[in-house]
Amino acid sequence: MRDIVFLGFLSLCLAFAVRYPFTALLTWAWFTLATPQMAAYYAQGLPLNLLIAAVTFVALFMHSEYKRFRFDTITVLLLLFSFWLVVSQNQSLDPEYSAEPFDRFLKIMIFILLCAQLVTDRLRFHALLWVVIIIMGFYGAKGGAYTILTLGKNNYFGLENTILFDNNHMGVALATTLPLFLYMHGQVASRWVRHGIKAVFLLSIIAILGTFSRGALVALIVFGGFMWLRSSKRLLYLGLVVAMMIPAALLLPDRWFDRMETIGTATQDDSFMGRVDAWVINYKLAKEHPLTGVGMRNSYQEPIARQVDMKRTPRAAHSIYFEILGGMGFVGLFIYLGILGVAFLKAASAYTRYRYAKFGRWRSSFGYHAQISLVVFGVGGASISMEMWEGYLIIIALIACLKRIEPETVRSVDNRVTLRIREKVEKAV
């Protein structure tokens, strides 16, 4: 029955895509973020992602959506990164082993490039953002409720066989999404929807704590610190944080606090030192193959790792930066950091540029909250292998779209002064 309902709804989405091609991209976003077929039974074995991608491309060409394509800095960097991903796979030390992560990453990049090009108005912008918020809001609400009902006795995990199954990944992903909840809260008109977003926001914070992830806790602290520094009511904000931490302290078991205390003694923690070993191995492999690296995930293999270090045990790098460094070399890492850096700067630019716009100040608000999301993910991602998570890449794609959406009158502080002078001159004349 579950498969019938699931496949029926998917068919409806694809049927709409024939008339409204952007529906296909939203369906693709749903599948790539939530992997809903893994919650079904027989549908797990069907090539649904391939079907959705094919329908998306057919619908886009039928409606000449490709004419909307425009190049910008982020799009160029995304294309360059995708190209270098192909080059890295071509030079992989074990092409067969790295083929699966390469194929997955390349498909994600194609999806993200389409998002960056096809979001051409505010409706599409918020439709795609709502997909992210609804999916992550579901995980946050579910995790918060689970943590409360179990009194924090068990770690909160995501759906099996997905990138968010890992508790560390789930925690950092939810922390990255928190600013998006705040942004959308300021955009919706319905009071009940705003209350719902507030509830999901609070439950997501509880879910982050319920993951027992130290990296997610650090990301949550970064989020809170960023918001506190930017807040005009710091004492009130601090009071709310303290008020929230009191029930959390009563809810969470002693083993949660014992685990978090190990953050201060990381050098004595076997888990952390194992990550350091993986970082060293990836760095040494990148030194041996500085341009293209050794291929995605090849550093996990003992024969390859032993080529540069005989003492350390290979394992997952647990870092978005070292995963890229070992897999794609220094060139790949440079492009990757360029994407993150340019996206952050463009978000900051949108925040200041559209802050005094006559229309469309929502872009300033999104730029502000997108900055926080990228910083939170950048910090949290330093301890997890999550460079292939689509959530933060969609945020980057949406940042790339901001300048192209609905050209509007923009007034910076200087522009306002200039306009006032011009108005006085015109009156005098």
Residue pairs with C-beta under 8 A, 6 or more apart in sequence:
2 39
2 40
2 41
3 40
3 41
3 42
3 43
6 36
6 37
6 39
6 40
6 43
7 43
10 27
10 48
10 52
13 23
13 24
13 26
13 27
13 30
14 24
14 27
14 51
14 52
14 55
16 23
17 23
17 24
17 27
17 55
17 56
17 59
18 59
18 62
21 56
21 59
21 60
21 62
21 63
21 65
22 65
22 118
22 124
22 127
23 59
24 52
24 55
24 56
24 59
24 60
25 56
25 114
25 115
25 118
25 128
26 127
26 128
26 131
27 52
27 56
28 49
28 52
28 53
28 56
28 111
28 114
29 111
29 115
29 128
29 131
29 132
29 390
29 394
30 36
30 131
30 135
31 37
31 48
31 49
31 52
32 49
32 108
32 111
32 390
33 131
33 132
33 135
33 136
33 390
33 391
33 394
34 135
34 138
34 159
34 162
35 159
35 161
35 162
37 43
37 44
37 46
37 48
38 44
38 159
38 160
38 161
38 162
39 159
49 107
53 107
53 110
53 111
56 114
59 65
60 66
60 114
60 118
65 118
68 117
68 118
68 120
69 117
70 117
70 404
72 116
72 400
72 403
72 404
73 342
73 346
73 400
74 116
74 339
74 342
74 343
74 346
74 396
74 397
74 399
74 400
75 113
75 116
75 117
75 400
77 335
77 338
77 339
77 342
78 109
78 112
78 113
78 116
78 339
78 396
79 113
80 335
81 109
81 332
81 335
81 336
81 339
82 106
82 109
82 110
82 113
84 292
84 328
84 331
84 332
84 335
85 102
85 105
85 106
85 109
85 296
85 328
85 332
86 106
87 292
88 102
88 292
88 293
88 295
88 296
88 327
88 328
88 329
88 332
89 95
89 98
89 99
89 102
89 295
89 296
90 292
91 289
91 291
91 292
91 293
91 295
92 98
92 102
92 294
92 295
92 296
92 298
93 289
93 294
93 295
93 298
93 304
94 294
94 295
94 298
94 301
94 304
95 295
97 295
97 297
97 298
97 301
98 295
98 296
98 297
98 298
98 327
101 296
101 297
101 327
101 388
102 295
102 296
104 388
105 296
105 387
105 388
108 388
108 390
108 393
109 393
111 390
112 390
112 393
112 394
112 396
112 397
113 397
115 128
115 394
115 397
115 398
115 401
116 396
116 397
116 400
116 401
118 124
119 125
119 128
119 397
119 398
119 401
119 405
120 401
120 404
120 405
121 405
121 406
122 360
122 362
122 405
122 406
125 398
125 401
125 405
126 184
126 187
128 394
128 398
129 180
129 184
129 394
129 398
130 184
132 177
132 180
132 391
132 394
132 395
133 177
133 180
133 181
133 184
136 173
136 174
136 177
136 180
136 204
136 391
137 177
137 181
137 197
137 200
137 204
139 158
139 164
139 170
139 173
139 174
139 204
139 207
140 174
140 177
140 200
140 201
140 203
140 204
140 207
141 199
141 200
141 203
141 204
141 207
142 207
143 156
143 170
143 174
143 203
143 204
143 206
143 207
143 208
143 210
143 211
144 202
144 203
144 204
144 205
144 206
144 207
144 210
145 203
146 154
146 156
146 207
146 210
147 156
147 206
147 207
147 209
147 210
147 251
148 206
148 251
151 251
151 253
152 209
152 210
152 251
152 252
152 253
152 256
153 253
155 167
155 210
155 211
155 212
156 167
156 170
156 207
156 210
156 211
156 212
157 165
157 166
157 167
157 170
157 211
158 164
158 165
158 166
158 169
158 170
159 165
163 169
163 386
163 388
163 389
164 170
164 173
164 389
166 384
167 211
167 212
167 213
167 216
168 211
168 213
168 215
168 216
168 383
168 384
169 384
169 386
169 389
170 207
170 211
170 213
170 216
171 207
171 208
171 211
171 213
171 215
171 216
171 217
171 219
171 220
171 380
172 213
172 215
172 216
172 219
172 376
172 377
172 380
172 381
172 384
172 386
173 386
173 389
173 391
174 204
174 207
174 208
174 211
174 216
175 208
175 216
175 219
175 220
175 222
175 223
175 376
175 377
175 380
176 219
176 373
176 376
176 377
176 380
176 391
176 392
176 395
177 204
177 373
177 391
178 201
178 204
178 205
178 220
178 223
178 373
178 376
179 223
179 369
179 370
179 372
179 373
179 376
180 369
180 373
180 395
181 197
181 200
181 201
181 204
182 201
182 369
183 365
183 366
183 368
183 369
183 370
184 197
185 194
185 197
185 198
185 201
186 365
187 362
187 365
188 194
188 197
202 244
205 220
205 244
206 248
206 251
208 216
208 217
208 219
208 220
209 217
209 220
209 248
209 252
209 256
212 256
212 259
214 259
214 260
214 262
214 263
214 383
215 380
215 382
215 383
215 384
216 380
217 260
217 263
218 263
218 379
218 380
218 383
219 376
219 377
219 379
219 380
222 375
222 376
222 379
222 380
223 372
223 376
224 241
226 372
226 375
226 376
227 237
227 372
228 234
228 237
228 238
228 241
230 368
231 237
262 268
262 269
262 272
266 272
267 273
274 313
274 315
275 315
275 317
275 318
275 319
275 383
277 312
277 313
277 314
277 315
278 299
278 312
278 314
278 315
278 316
278 317
278 318
278 319
278 322
279 317
279 319
279 322
280 309
280 312
281 299
281 305
281 308
281 309
281 312
281 314
281 326
282 299
282 317
282 322
282 323
282 325
282 326
283 322
283 325
283 326
284 308
284 309
285 293
285 294
285 298
285 299
285 304
285 305
285 307
285 308
285 326
286 293
286 325
286 326
286 329
286 330
286 333
287 308
288 294
288 307
288 308
289 329
290 329
290 330
290 331
291 329
291 330
291 331
292 328
292 329
292 331
292 332
293 325
293 326
293 327
293 328
293 329
293 332
294 304
294 326
294 327
295 327
296 323
296 327
296 328
297 323
297 327
298 304
298 326
298 327
299 305
299 314
299 317
299 326
299 327
300 314
300 315
300 316
301 314
302 314
304 314
305 312
305 314
316 323
316 385
317 323
317 326
317 385
318 383
318 384
318 385
319 381
319 382
319 383
319 384
319 385
320 336
320 381
320 382
320 384
320 385
320 386
320 387
321 333
321 336
321 337
321 381
321 382
323 385
323 387
324 332
324 333
324 336
324 387
325 332
325 333
328 336
336 387
339 396
340 374
340 378
340 396
343 370
343 374
343 395
343 396
343 399
343 400
344 371
344 374
344 375
346 367
346 399
346 400
346 402
346 403
347 366
347 367
347 368
347 370
347 371
347 374
347 399
348 367
348 371
349 367
350 363
350 364
350 366
350 367
350 370
350 399
350 402
350 403
351 364
351 365
351 367
351 368
351 371
352 364
352 367
352 412
353 364
353 367
353 410
353 412
354 360
354 361
354 363
354 364
354 367
354 402
354 408
354 410
355 361
355 364
355 412
356 410
356 411
356 412
356 413
356 415
356 416
357 363
357 364
357 408
357 409
357 410
357 411
358 408
358 409
358 411
359 408
359 409
360 405
360 406
360 408
363 402
363 405
366 398
366 402
367 399
367 402
370 395
370 398
370 399
373 392
373 395
374 392
374 395
374 396
377 392
380 386
381 387
381 392
411 419
